[in-house]
Amino acid sequence: MKDIIKLIRVPQWIKNLFVFIPVVYSRNLFHPDYLVKSITAFIIFCLLSSVVYVINDIVDAEADRHHPVKKNRPVASGKISSADALTIAIVLFAIGVFLSIFTNVMFIIFASLYLAINIIYTFKLKHIVLLDIFSIAAGFMIRVTAGAVIISVEISSWLILTTMFLSLFLAVMKRRSELYVMGDELSSTRKVLEYYSPNFIDQLAAITAAGVIISYALYTVSQRTITVFQTEHLIYTTPFVVYGIFRYMFLVINRNKGENTTEIMVTDISMIVNILLYGLTTILLVYKLI
């Protein structure tokens, strides 16, 4: 069971919390019907993302054996055979399809798009410079959009832009970490890294980090945001976003972390406290509890 949990990467499910962004910012977090639909979306994306992880591990088994960390993955290490891993992926997919019956057509379309893009990424896109990071970013944006369509609400364009830049930032920082971890062994694990240089990656990181901060700041002061939430105080959540971006860059650049986004989010005390304070402040302001 431990190997199966490791295979489907349960800790990575934290990324699927992006589907809750629309229900939070549409002020429906405490509405039972909306919350149940969002939880359903979360579960389905957890299943689909695990399907993608399993397929990726099967395809990359040989390359992973040359990676200092990935060599310990169940398929690469031989603890779970490729055939058994594929069976697990099929079961997870079947459960996801069953749960999708309780959603709507638009959600199913975006969930299918998410699965399709990630499978194409596994076989092709991850080998194409820039398209690899855009593919990763697309996954996060689809999560947010799917979270909106399943509860039939609109989402701010600024919030979508913020999500895009944030997901691009995380993808770029992941590549930066891989670039420095692998050193001269780039071609043995991820060939696309040969096309990224430290200087190029750092420039992309700076641009995407600035994009996140500027987009979010503009979202908090946009007329639509002020009108919907009836407050101008959402701008006071911006420092948490700025700190989060700076802290993440510090951990990746100065502490050589970043290859595993989830690990940073759940192990770095400063990051955890910052996220909790941001979430609490946002809910208090959005739902006019203060």
Stockholm file with secondary structure:
# STOCKHOLM 1.0

chainA/1-290         MKDIIKLIRVPQWIKNLFVFIPVVYSRNLFHPDYLVKSITAFIIFCLLSSVVYVINDIVDAEADRHHPVKKNRPVASGKISSADALTIAIVLFAIGVFLSIFTNVMFIIFASLYLAINIIYTFKLKHIVLLDIFSIAAGFMIRVTAGAVIISVEISSWLILTTMFLSLFLAVMKRRSELYVMGDELSSTRKVLEYYSPNFIDQLAAITAAGVIISYALYTVSQRTITVFQTEHLIYTTPFVVYGIFRYMFLVINRNKGENTTEIMVTDISMIVNILLYGLTTILLVYKLI
#=GR chainA/1-290 SS CHHHHHHTTGGGGGGGGGGGHHHHHTTCTTCHHHHHHHHHHHHHHHHHHHHHHHHHHHHTHHHHTTSTTGGGSHHHHTSSCHHHHHHHHHHHHHHHHHHHTTSCHHHHHHHHHHHHHHHHHHHTGGGSTTHHHHHHHHHHHHHHHHHHHTTTCCCCHHHHHHHHHHHHHHHHHHHHHHHHHHGGGHHHHCGGGGGCCHHHHHHHHHHHHHHHHHHHHHHHHSHHHHHHHTCSGGGGGHHHHHHHHHHHHHHHHHHCCCSSHHHHHHHCHHHHHHHHHHHHHHHHHHTTCC
#=GC SS_cons         CHHHHHHTTGGGGGGGGGGGHHHHHTTCTTCHHHHHHHHHHHHHHHHHHHHHHHHHHHHTHHHHTTSTTGGGSHHHHTSSCHHHHHHHHHHHHHHHHHHHTTSCHHHHHHHHHHHHHHHHHHHTGGGSTTHHHHHHHHHHHHHHHHHHHTTTCCCCHHHHHHHHHHHHHHHHHHHHHHHHHHGGGHHHHCGGGGGCCHHHHHHHHHHHHHHHHHHHHHHHHSHHHHHHHTCSGGGGGHHHHHHHHHHHHHHHHHHCCCSSHHHHHHHCHHHHHHHHHHHHHHHHHHTTCC
//
